[in-house]
Amino acid sequence: MQYKRILLKLSGEALMGNRQYGIDPERLAEYAAEIKSVTDKGVQVAIVIGGGNIFRGVAGASKGMDRVQGDHMGMLATVINGLALQSACEDAGIPTRLQSAVKINEVAEPFIRRKAMRHLDKGRVVIFGGGTGNPYFTTDSAAVLRAIEINADVILKGTRVDGIYTADPEKNTEATKFDFITFDDVLRKGLKVMDTTAFTLSQENQLPIIVFDMNKPGNLLKVVHGENIGTKVNL
């Protein structure tokens, strides 16, 4: 395996499957099977998940809601998604722990870096909920921050497209895909990989990002093997 410890970033929308909102149990089961395929190989897996399938703070703020209140609601949405993914992983036979940046002790462990790393060393999957615990920061920022804190080898951003393109491939049929691209080129070309805060933090800490299609069975294992799947962003 090319990577020993990974941070998998999933969007909340990914959990909707073919639904308009909420959580699709079938999609959860598919993701749990993908995660099990890499944990069975001895790879340590941490996960950060968004909450956009339930609530997005920015959307609430755009309709007049207080941004801080909206972001707090979004953090709780990520905990709900974390609980759902934890349940799916445990159903698949994967020991899993949910840690939250927002203290909800009856539901999830508080985020403690050393405890999270101990769980990973013991072969448990660790899901980080609650974002960073602060408003105005996205779950992309949370993913990069947690990846740096746990000394992950790479951030794997699972999306519904198979990499980074010159333009949105769902809108532009002439868009071409990058296999490799540097952080500087992403910024120069104005490509959207993550929000600027998260992306800059990853660049400063020399943490590579791989964007790939999480919905294609077997892709996660191929990426961890080091196969040329998706787009790799590196220095």
C-alpha positions in Angstrom: 0.0 0.0 0.0 1.3 3.4 -0.9 -0.5 5.1 1.9 -0.6 3.8 5.5 -2.9 6.4 7.0 -5.4 8.3 5.0 -8.0 11.1 5.7 -11.1 10.5 3.6 -13.2 13.6 3.0 -16.8 12.9 2.0 -19.5 15.5 1.2 -22.8 15.3 3.0 -24.5 15.4 -0.5 -22.8 12.2 -1.3 -24.9 10.4 1.3 -28.1 11.4 -0.4 -27.6 8.8 -3.2 -30.4 9.4 -5.7 -32.6 11.2 -3.1 -33.2 15.0 -2.9 -32.1 15.3 0.7 -31.3 13.2 3.8 -29.4 9.9 3.9 -29.6 6.9 1.6 -29.0 3.6 3.5 -27.8 1.9 0.3 -25.2 4.5 -0.4 -24.0 4.2 3.2 -23.6 0.5 2.8 -21.6 1.0 -0.4 -19.3 3.4 1.3 -18.8 1.1 4.3 -17.9 -1.7 1.9 -15.3 0.5 0.2 -13.8 1.5 3.5 -13.7 -2.1 4.7 -11.7 -3.0 1.5 -8.9 -0.7 2.6 -9.0 -1.4 6.4 -8.7 -5.1 5.6 -5.4 -4.3 4.0 -4.1 -2.7 7.2 -4.6 0.9 6.1 -5.6 3.3 8.9 -8.7 5.4 7.9 -10.0 8.7 9.3 -13.0 10.3 7.8 -14.4 13.9 7.8 -17.9 14.2 6.4 -19.9 17.3 5.5 -23.5 18.1 6.4 -24.9 19.6 3.2 -27.5 16.9 2.8 -29.2 18.1 6.0 -28.2 21.8 6.5 -25.6 24.2 5.1 -24.8 27.3 7.2 -24.0 29.5 4.2 -27.3 28.7 2.6 -29.1 29.7 5.8 -27.1 32.9 6.1 -28.1 33.8 2.5 -31.7 33.8 3.5 -31.2 36.1 6.5 -30.3 33.6 9.2 -27.5 34.5 11.5 -24.3 33.0 10.0 -23.0 31.7 13.3 -26.3 30.0 14.2 -26.4 28.5 10.7 -22.9 27.1 11.0 -23.7 25.6 14.4 -26.6 23.8 12.8 -24.3 22.6 10.0 -21.9 21.2 12.6 -24.7 19.2 14.2 -25.7 18.0 10.7 -22.2 16.5 10.3 -22.5 14.7 13.6 -25.8 13.2 12.4 -24.0 12.0 9.2 -21.1 10.7 11.3 -23.5 8.6 13.4 -25.1 7.2 10.2 -21.7 6.3 8.7 -20.5 4.8 12.0 -23.5 2.6 12.1 -23.0 1.5 8.5 -19.3 0.7 9.1 -20.1 -1.3 12.3 -22.7 -3.2 10.3 -19.9 -4.1 7.9 -17.7 -5.3 10.7 -15.5 -2.3 11.0 -14.8 -1.1 14.6 -15.5 2.7 14.4 -15.3 5.7 16.7 -17.0 9.0 16.2 -15.3 12.1 17.6 -16.9 15.5 17.6 -15.4 18.9 17.8 -18.7 20.0 19.4 -19.1 18.3 22.8 -22.1 15.9 22.7 -20.7 13.4 25.2 -23.8 11.1 25.1 -23.4 10.7 21.4 -19.8 11.0 20.4 -16.3 11.2 22.0 -14.8 14.7 22.2 -12.0 15.2 19.7 -8.7 14.3 21.5 -5.8 14.1 19.1 -3.9 11.4 21.0 -7.0 9.3 21.5 -7.8 9.5 17.8 -4.3 8.4 16.9 -4.5 5.5 19.4 -7.8 4.4 17.8 -6.1 4.4 14.4 -3.1 2.4 15.6 -5.6 -0.2 16.9 -7.2 -0.5 13.5 -10.4 1.4 14.2 -11.9 3.9 11.8 -12.2 7.3 13.3 -14.9 9.7 12.0 -14.5 13.4 12.9 -17.8 15.2 13.2 -18.6 18.8 14.1 -16.3 20.4 11.6 -13.5 22.4 13.3 -16.0 23.4 16.1 -15.8 27.0 14.9 -18.2 28.9 12.6 -17.0 30.3 9.3 -14.8 27.2 8.6 -15.9 24.6 6.2 -15.6 20.8 6.5 -12.8 21.0 3.9 -10.8 23.0 6.4 -11.7 20.5 9.1 -10.5 17.7 6.9 -7.1 19.3 6.2 -6.7 20.3 9.9 -7.5 16.8 11.2 -5.2 15.2 8.5 -2.3 17.4 9.7 -3.0 16.7 13.3 -3.1 12.9 12.9 -0.1 12.8 10.5 -2.1 11.4 7.6 -0.1 10.6 4.4 -2.8 12.1 2.1 -6.2 13.6 1.9 -8.6 11.6 -0.4 -11.5 13.8 -1.5 -14.3 11.5 -2.7 -16.6 13.2 -5.1 -19.0 12.3 -7.9 -16.5 13.3 -10.6 -13.3 11.4 -11.4 -10.8 14.2 -10.8 -10.1 17.8 -11.4 -11.0 19.2 -14.9 -10.2 22.4 -16.8 -13.9 23.3 -16.4 -17.0 21.6 -14.9 -17.3 18.4 -16.9 -21.1 18.2 -16.2 -21.5 21.5 -18.0 -18.7 21.6 -20.5 -18.1 18.4 -22.6 -14.8 19.8 -23.8 -13.3 19.9 -20.3 -10.1 17.9 -19.9 -8.9 16.1 -16.8 -5.6 16.6 -15.0 -3.8 13.4 -13.8 -1.4 15.5 -11.7 -1.3 19.2 -10.9 0.6 21.4 -8.5 -1.0 23.6 -5.8 0.3 26.7 -7.6 -1.3 25.7 -10.9 -4.6 25.1 -9.2 -4.5 28.6 -7.7 -3.2 30.2 -11.0 -6.0 28.5 -13.1 -8.7 29.3 -10.5 -9.8 25.7 -10.2 -12.1 24.7 -7.4 -10.7 21.8 -5.4 -11.4 23.0 -1.9 -12.1 26.4 -0.4 -9.0 28.7 -0.3 -8.4 28.4 3.5 -8.3 24.6 3.4 -6.3 24.4 0.2 -3.7 26.9 1.5 -3.4 25.0 4.8 -2.8 21.8 2.8 -0.2 23.5 0.6 1.7 25.0 3.5 1.9 21.6 5.3 2.9 19.8 2.1 -0.1 17.5 2.4 -1.1 16.0 -1.0 -4.7 15.9 -2.1 -6.2 13.3 -4.4 -9.7 14.0 -5.9 -11.4 10.9 -7.2 -14.8 9.3 -7.9 -15.9 7.7 -4.7 -19.1 6.3 -6.3 -17.2 3.8 -8.5 -16.7 0.5 -6.7 -13.1 -0.4 -6.0 -11.7 3.2 -6.6 -10.8 3.8 -3.0 -8.6 0.7 -2.8 -7.0 1.5 -6.1 -6.1 5.0 -4.9 -4.6 3.7 -1.7 -2.6 1.2 -3.8 -1.1 4.1 -5.6 -2.9 3.6 -9.0 -3.4 6.6 -11.2 -7.0 7.2 -10.2 -8.4 10.7 -10.1 -6.2 13.8 -9.9 -3.3 14.2 -7.5 -2.5 17.7 -6.2 1.1 18.0 -4.9 3.9 20.5 -4.6 
